[in-house]
């Protein structure tokens, strides 16, 4: 097996791991408990409460900054979850391309 073939196989394994994480995220986000705690309570109700509190403490710079940081944290969690989904979607396409390249190398090796 050529070095390029090994690299492609390693790359495919890495992409398969990204897909496994994407599938785990999909199962997780379909779970009713996750939806209640994160989607409804954390991402929605809690975030709305922070925005409301943020508007009411403009004079208190320290408390204002605390609320801003908590809202940013919610955004980072959402971005993290979204990145797992996006990475998994990209991985599916990348695996197909890598498998095609690997097959071409195998055919070339038979010649």
N, C-alpha and C positions, 0 to 999 in steps of 0.2 A: 504494500500500500504506500502510495506516495505521501510526501509531507503535506501537499495541498489537500489530498483526500482526508488525512487525519485532521487537518485544520477545519475542513468543512464539517466533518462529523462532530468535532468538538463544538463548533458553532451551532450546529443543529441541536445538540444536547442543551446548550445554554438557552436557546430559543424555546425549547420544549419546557424548560423550567419556568420561563416567563409565562408560557401558556398555562402551566399548572397554577401559577399564582393568580392569573387572570380568572381561571375557572373557580378557584377558591374564593376569590373576591365576589364573583357572580353568585355563588352559593350563599356566601355570607350576607350579601345585600338583599337577597331574597328571603332571608330568615326574618320572621315576624318580630322576634325580640330585637334584632339589629335595627329593623325599621322603626320600632317604637323608641328605643333608647337613642339611637344616633340620628336617624332621619327626622323623626318628629320632635324629640326632646332637645337634642344637642344642636343639630344643624338649623332647626327652625325656632322652636320656643325659646331656647336659651339664647340664641343669637339675637332674636328680636328683643328679648329682655335687656341684653347688653346695649343694643342700639338705643333703647328707651332710656336706660340709665346714663348712657354716654351724653345724651342731650341734656340731662338734668344736672350734670356735675361739671359744667364748663368752667366754673370758677375754681374748682379743686383740681389743679393740674395733675397731681399725683394719682388721684382716683380716676381722672380722665384717661391718663396714660395706661393704667391698669386695664380699663375696659377696652382700649384700643388694642393692647397686647393680647387680650383674650379673644377678641374678634379676629386678629391676625392668626392666632393659633387654630381657630376653627377653619380659616381659609387654608392653612397649611395641611390640616388633616384631609380636607376635601381634595386638595391638589395631590396629596400622596395617594389617596384612593384612585383618583382619576388617572394618575400616571401608571398605576398598575394595569388599569384597563387599557390604556393606550399602548403600553409596551406589549401587552398580550396580543392586541390586534395587529400590531406591526410584526410581531414574531411569527404569526401565522403566514404572512406573505413572505417573510424572509426564509422560513423553513422551506417553502415550496421552491423558491429560487435556488437555495443551497442544494436541495435534493436534485434539482435538474442539473446543476453544475457537477455534482457528484456522479450522477449517472453518465454525463458526458465524459468525465475522466475515466470512468470504468470502461466505457465503450472504446475510448481512445487507447486504453491499456490492452484491450483485446486484439487490436490491430497488429 
